[in-house]
Amino acid sequence: MSVATAVLDLPDTEPAPAKPTSGLGEIITGKVTGPRRTILYGVDGIGKSTFAASAEAPIFVPTEEGVNDIDVAKFPLSRTHEELSRRLQTLATENHAYKTVVIDSLDWLEGIFWKKTCDDNGWATIETPGWGKGYTAVVPLWEELLRALDYLRSKKRMSIVLIAHASTEKIENPEGDNYLKFGLSLHPKTAAPLLREWADEVFFANYKVYTTGADAKQPNKPAKAIGGDERTIRTQAKPYCYAKNRLNMPEEIPLKWSEYRKFWS
């Protein structure tokens, strides 16, 4: 059972809209609001799952055990593609009061998708076909997942929160020195850009760290990091991280769902 057959082949639950009398009748004016599609990634232990648990009526679909210690509604751990599909089908077909679906985490889900692709193709590992072909073969599974989540968003009016760990990637800079950048801990050429494009918001969670200035008496002494207790969300793209928002948010907000929620209206 694929995510697509579990969710996407369901009959519409809403009547078809009336056909416009002219092409101009299709024009929509004003803002179109709806449940948000949010990706939160960040460093280990910063509180990504706790952030999502504060969303409206959340239901977690865990692929790792990090949510066990949080008092929140959750499905059993999804270890296979079939288990994930079955849980999304449950949310799509059964009556419930959940308003937010949370997948925790994307990087563990990527491993599930790799295994599914290897099993379907008889590969020993995702790199067996060579030249990145294995990673490209996984893309349809990600696309199915996003269509399934969009179904929950449009038909069940559920917000979507996807959680991921952070990793760094080397950026080849043609105009200067190369540098490191925080991003989703997913394949940087396939899954990561696809998910970033799909989401309304991509947030990077990290501790706010300050550094001491240079010491004139010891110019070769490295700067010292201080602080590190304040947890924040970066909401806009910077040279050091991928991020975006469609809500005209400031560059940085506290790592609290209530702070994010303020910008919805």
C-alpha positions, 0 to 999 in steps of 0.5 A: 500500500502506498501513501498515494493509494491510501489517501489520494484515491479517496472520493472528494468529500466536497461538491464540485464548484460551479463552473464559471460563466467566463474565464474571468469568473475563475479569478480569486481576489484577496488573501487565501488563508488555510492551515500552514505547512511548516518544517522545523529543523534544528540541533539535537535536543533543542525542543523541536518536538515540544514546539510541535506538541504545542500546536492545535490538537496535534497527532504525532506520526513518529518515525523515531522514539524522541516523542515518547517522553512528551504527553501528546497523542501519537500513533505507534512508531512507524518503521515501514512505508506500509505502517506510515501509509496506514496511519495517514489513511486513518487520519484521512478516512476516519472522523477525529478532532485532530487539527495538526499532523506532525511527522517526527522526524523526516530524516528517519522517514528518509531511511524508511523510503530508502529501504522501500525503494531498495526492496522494490528494486532488489538493491543491496543499498540505495547507492547500488545503482550508482551515480545518484540514481538510487536517491533520485528513485526515492523522489516519487515516495516523497511526492506521494507523501506531500500529496497525501499531506496536502489532502489532509490539509485541504479535506481535513483542514489539518495543519502540517508540521514536519520535524527534522534534524540539522546538518551542515553542507559545504557551499561552493561559493564562486564569488569567494571562500567556500562555507558551511550552511545548516540545512535539513538532514536529508539528501541535499540534491533530492529530498531537501529542496523538494520539501523546502519548496513545498512548505510555507515556512521552513524554520531553523531552531538553534541556541542564540550564541554570542562571541567575545570580541578580540583581545588586543593583548592576545590577537591570536586568541580565538573568540569565546562563545557565551550564552547558549541558553536562549532558544530561537527560530530563524525564519529567513534565509541567511548564508549560514542556514536555509529558512523562509516564511510567507507571513512577513515574520521578523528574522528571529522569534522565540522557539514557541508555537504561540509566537509563530501562531501570532503571525497567522492572521 
